[in-house]
Amino acid sequence: MKPGELAKETLSTCDKKVSSIDVAKLLVKRYPKVFTSVEHARGIVRYYRGRNGAKSKEKLASSRFVLPLPTKKNPLSLPKSDNVPKPPHEMPKSISKLLVLADIHIPYQDNDALTCALNWGKSEGIDGVLLLGDTMDCYSLSTFDKDPMARDFVSEMENCRQFFGVLRNLFGMDIPIYMREGNHEYRFTRLLMNKAPQLLYVEEFRLPKLLKFNDYGVQFIPSKTLIRFDKLNLIHGDEFQGRGGGVNPARNLYLRAQDFTLAAHCHRTSQYTDRGITGKILSTWTIGCLCNLSPEWNPFNKWNHGAAIIHRHADKGFEVDSKRFVDGKMY
């Protein structure tokens, strides 16, 4: 074999973090009759790694072994990382009263509880709405056993758009409305990933397009995105493995989040406060759902209806006002 072929064969078995000089020493050890010296082997290795100048790099038939050039952020020329940081979604400081609704599961919403939550938000003069996941149920897209005669996805989308219209009629067109993707909405994304990956990034097949977000002025927040309101973290709750219930779901959330956090997903209203070793006091909250409390797949549970309003105070940060709804009444 030619020196170049031997060099490429060896490079294919070496980690990219192995230095060119070490690869060269290995080549000389393996093929002493082909490579006359370590420097001879090193020159060939550097050629295939694109280290002999721009013109030499242009002659390469393949960039398989080419290493990135050193930069201030990557002085060791480590391989390109596919890790993409996912910054939190910062709620605008202009919002002082944020109504948080979650687990509505349209079309299986409880209209009495949802009416109670919306009227509460209206009476409090809220200036922002956050739908914190599972606004839609996406029943027909579930991988679980399901009734083939139950509602279809097209009907669910129509009902969701109707709900957006109700929000705009009630609160006007000026206040911001956000819809965070929950694990139920993610069923649609997962369906595309598994059944039609070619359509995954086609704009016409994205939920914001299908649900006409632009028409209703709704802003989309993707799944697993951390939301920040002042010092409070807001998540749907599916970010952690399991539903995270237990005797006190908020305590379970505290043990996992270790910061001021409000979550949904467990369909239960709870609150927990603890004092750390440094004296810092932290609180966590979980809010109830706004859907049917006794679905066929889980008729006996500890769910309750609920929602929250988060107040922003210029002098003392944030305040969480979490409520339960029973028979259309607020507690």
HELIX and SHEET records of a PDB file:
HELIX    1   1 PRO A    3  THR A   13  1                                  11    
HELIX    2   2 SER A   20  ARG A   30  1                                  11    
HELIX    3   3 VAL A   38  TYR A   48  1                                  11    
HELIX    4   4 ALA A   54  GLU A   58  1                                   5    
HELIX    5   5 ASN A  111  GLU A  124  1                                  14    
HELIX    6   6 TYR A  139  LEU A  141  5                                   3    
HELIX    7   7 PHE A  153  PHE A  171  1                                  19    
HELIX    8   8 TYR A  186  LYS A  195  1                                  10    
HELIX    9   9 PRO A  197  LEU A  199  5                                   3    
HELIX   10  10 GLU A  203  PHE A  205  5                                   3    
HELIX   11  11 LEU A  207  LEU A  210  1                                   4    
HELIX   12  12 PHE A  213  TYR A  216  1                                   4    
HELIX   13  13 PRO A  249  ALA A  257  1                                   9    
SHEET    1   A 6 HIS A  89  GLU A  90  0                                        
SHEET    2   A 6 ILE A 227  PHE A 229  1                                        
SHEET    3   A 6 LEU A 232  ILE A 235 -1                                        
SHEET    4   A 6 THR A 261  ALA A 263  1                                        
SHEET    5   A 6 ILE A 281  THR A 286  1                                        
SHEET    6   A 6 SER A 270  ARG A 275 -1                                        
SHEET    1   B 7 VAL A 218  ILE A 221  0                                        
SHEET    2   B 7 ILE A 177  ARG A 180  1                                        
SHEET    3   B 7 GLY A 128  LEU A 132  1                                        
SHEET    4   B 7 LYS A  97  LEU A 101  1                                        
SHEET    5   B 7 HIS A 305  HIS A 313 -1                                        
SHEET    6   B 7 GLY A 317  VAL A 326 -1                                        
SHEET    7   B 7 LYS A 329  MET A 330 -1                                        
END                                                                             
